């Protein structure tokens, strides 16, 4: 049974208030906002982890070569984070399938905490590209 309440809200049989404008209860709105907030926090944590990894790797490259012409960069197309080394894409957050989990169970459960770190993965992918570049003989 739905009844009028204050002209702005309706009340359903459980007593939850439902906003007539969008049809969602305050509880649903709070849940959606919490999910958005948690997703935003995850995205911000990912951006921070990627930027810290790039900084660490770039510092190591500079310390070893004293050169600043070859390094890792990141950018975004609005949907994912893209990491490049020497203008070659080595990782993106949308297709993170080749970054291994520590166990099959973690992979099945999608347990992100039990995966190879982004820094370790970027180091490995950078080394793969360096090995390819090293094969060039002029």
Secondary structure as UniProt FT lines:
FT   STRAND          3..5
FT   TURN            6..8
FT   STRAND          9..11
FT   TURN            13..14
FT   STRAND          17..19
FT   TURN            20..22
FT   HELIX           26..65
FT   STRAND          72..76
FT   STRAND          81..85
FT   TURN            86..87
FT   STRAND          88..92
FT   TURN            93..94
FT   TURN            97..98
FT   HELIX           104..109
FT   HELIX           112..114
FT   HELIX           118..134
//
